[in-house]
Amino acid sequence: MSKPSIVFAPGAWYPPTAFDPLISKLAGYNCYTCAFPSIQKAQTTKDLKPDIETVRSLVQQEADAGRDVLVISHSWSGVPVNSGLDGLSKTEREREGKKAVFALGGKAPDWHLHDVETDTVTAADPVGRFFHDVPDGEEWAKKLGPHSWFTKRVPASSAAYLTIPSSYLLCEHDEAIPLAAQQWMVDRAREKGALFETETIATGHTPWLVLTDEVATYIRRQAGEDI
């Protein structure tokens, strides 16, 4: 069985390089990371379409080359990912004789800090919110960038998780999206008919920087390895 390509989609504020420590544990896989305009060009991005196109183009590039694709979506990136994977489910692509794609996956919280002048948003206390259990959390917090205020609030335009089998790695000690909120999202998706597997990991919001080997093993299982 050939290995799928893996596309990583970072959450709001996170640079593409945030996944580098994890990718280093996935030898043998073709790995790609989205550089979302909402983060890379936060002050000028006023539409979700560029983010959607970023993830969709990477996925289609690999799928059209005859490779299956595993998408790793972190936090906010579920918005462009679910919008961008519309029509790319296993059933829909195989109906057209194409390869398959799999996805893992209101009022702003008071810790979202809106800069009116630049129309961007940053996170208050990023170390405590995202990296409280990461050994070099303060250094990672310095690598976060501002995010487009518009795209941080806009909802997904599609719900690809309804047609693409998904897995959610529940983070027990997440200070950004509490465990109860994570489970609520999964339950809501299942009520709508989504096929969602779940596993739990004893980390905060950025599990792959805390238990890198465990997250890599989780991904390899999702990719079809018997480990």
C-alpha positions in Angstrom: 0.0 0.0 0.0 1.5 3.4 -1.1 1.7 6.1 1.5 -0.6 9.1 1.2 0.7 12.6 0.9 0.2 14.7 4.0 -1.0 18.3 3.9 -0.7 20.3 7.1 -2.9 23.3 7.7 -1.8 25.5 10.6 -4.2 27.3 12.9 -4.6 31.0 13.3 -1.4 32.9 14.0 0.8 29.8 13.5 3.6 29.9 10.9 4.0 27.0 8.4 7.3 26.1 10.2 5.3 25.1 13.3 4.9 21.6 11.9 8.6 21.1 11.1 9.4 19.1 14.3 6.5 16.8 13.5 7.3 16.4 9.8 10.8 15.3 10.8 9.2 12.3 12.4 7.3 11.3 9.2 10.1 9.9 7.0 8.8 8.4 3.8 5.8 10.7 3.5 5.5 13.6 1.1 4.6 16.5 3.4 3.3 19.9 2.5 2.3 22.8 4.8 -0.2 25.6 3.9 1.0 29.2 4.1 -2.4 30.8 4.6 -2.7 34.4 3.3 -4.8 35.3 6.4 -1.6 34.9 8.4 1.2 35.6 5.8 -0.7 38.7 4.5 -2.9 39.5 7.5 -3.3 43.2 6.8 -4.4 42.9 3.2 -6.5 39.6 3.3 -10.2 40.5 3.5 -11.6 37.3 2.0 -11.4 33.6 2.9 -11.1 32.6 -0.7 -7.3 32.9 -0.9 -7.0 30.5 2.1 -9.4 28.1 0.6 -7.5 28.1 -2.6 -4.2 27.6 -0.8 -5.3 24.3 0.8 -7.4 23.1 -2.2 -4.6 23.6 -4.7 -2.1 21.6 -2.6 -4.6 18.8 -2.1 -5.6 18.7 -5.8 -1.9 18.8 -6.9 -1.3 15.5 -5.0 -4.6 13.9 -5.7 -4.4 14.6 -9.4 -0.9 13.1 -9.5 -2.5 9.8 -8.4 -1.8 10.0 -4.7 -4.2 9.8 -1.7 -4.0 12.7 0.6 -4.3 13.0 4.4 -5.1 16.5 5.6 -4.0 17.6 9.1 -6.1 20.5 10.2 -5.2 22.5 13.3 -7.7 24.7 15.1 -9.0 27.7 12.9 -7.7 26.0 9.7 -10.8 23.8 9.9 -12.6 26.7 8.3 -10.6 26.9 5.0 -10.0 23.2 5.0 -13.7 22.3 5.2 -14.4 24.9 2.6 -11.6 23.9 0.3 -12.2 20.1 0.4 -15.7 20.4 -0.9 -16.3 17.8 -3.6 -13.0 16.0 -2.9 -14.3 13.1 -0.7 -13.3 9.5 -1.5 -16.8 8.7 -2.9 -16.9 11.8 -5.1 -13.4 11.5 -6.5 -13.6 7.7 -7.1 -16.9 8.3 -8.9 -14.8 10.4 -11.3 -12.0 7.8 -11.3 -9.7 10.0 -9.1 -7.8 9.4 -5.9 -9.2 10.0 -2.4 -8.7 12.7 0.2 -9.1 12.2 4.0 -9.5 14.9 6.6 -8.5 14.8 10.3 -9.9 17.8 11.8 -20.1 33.9 16.5 -18.7 36.3 19.0 -14.9 36.4 19.3 -13.5 35.3 22.7 -12.3 38.1 24.9 -8.7 37.0 24.5 -8.9 37.9 20.7 -7.3 41.4 20.5 -8.5 43.4 17.5 -6.2 46.0 16.1 -8.6 48.4 14.5 -5.8 50.3 12.7 -4.4 47.2 10.9 -7.7 45.2 11.0 -5.9 42.2 12.4 -6.2 40.1 15.5 -3.7 38.7 17.9 -4.1 36.5 20.9 -3.6 37.6 24.5 -1.2 35.5 26.5 -0.2 33.2 23.7 2.2 31.2 25.9 -0.6 30.4 28.4 -3.2 29.9 25.7 -1.3 27.8 23.2 2.1 26.7 24.6 1.8 26.4 28.4 3.1 22.8 28.2 5.6 23.2 25.4 9.2 23.1 26.7 10.2 26.1 24.6 6.8 27.7 24.5 8.0 31.3 24.9 10.1 31.0 21.8 7.3 29.5 19.8 5.0 32.3 20.9 7.4 34.8 19.4 6.9 33.1 16.0 3.1 33.8 15.9 1.9 36.5 13.6 -1.2 38.6 13.4 -4.2 37.2 11.7 -6.8 38.8 9.4 -9.7 40.0 11.5 -12.2 39.3 8.7 -11.2 35.7 8.1 -10.9 34.9 11.8 -14.7 35.6 12.1 -16.1 34.3 8.8 -17.7 30.8 8.9 -16.8 27.9 6.6 -18.6 27.9 3.2 -18.9 24.1 3.2 -18.8 21.2 5.6 -16.5 18.7 3.9 -16.4 16.6 7.2 -19.9 15.4 6.3 -18.5 13.5 3.3 -14.9 12.8 4.3 -14.2 10.4 7.1 -12.4 12.3 9.9 -10.5 11.8 13.1 -10.2 14.4 15.9 -7.3 14.3 18.4 -8.9 15.7 21.6 -6.5 17.7 23.7 -7.2 17.3 27.4 -5.5 20.4 28.6 -6.3 22.9 25.8 -6.6 26.4 27.1 -7.8 27.8 23.7 -10.5 25.3 22.9 -11.5 23.5 26.2 -12.0 19.8 26.0 -15.8 20.1 26.5 -16.0 22.5 23.5 -13.9 20.0 21.4 -16.2 17.2 22.3 -19.3 19.3 21.6 -18.0 20.0 18.1 -17.5 16.3 17.4 -20.9 15.5 18.8 -22.6 18.1 16.6 -20.8 16.7 13.6 -21.8 13.2 14.4 -25.4 14.3 14.8 -25.3 15.7 11.3 -24.1 12.3 10.0 -20.3 12.8 10.0 -18.0 9.8 10.5 -15.7 11.0 13.3 -13.2 8.9 15.2 -11.6 10.4 18.3 -8.5 9.9 20.4 -7.4 11.8 23.4 -4.0 13.2 24.2 -2.8 14.7 27.5 -1.6 18.0 26.1 -2.6 21.6 25.5 -3.5 23.3 22.2 -0.3 22.3 20.3 0.2 18.6 21.0 2.8 17.9 18.4 5.3 20.2 20.1 4.8 18.4 23.4 4.4 14.7 22.5 5.9 14.7 19.0 6.4 11.0 18.7 2.9 10.2 20.0 1.3 12.6 17.5 3.5 11.2 14.7 2.3 7.7 15.5 -1.3 8.8 15.6 -0.9 10.3 12.1 0.8 7.2 10.8 -2.1 5.1 12.0 -4.5 7.4 10.3 -2.4 7.0 7.1 -3.0 3.3 7.2 0.1 1.9 9.0 -0.5 -1.0 11.4 1.3 0.4 14.5 
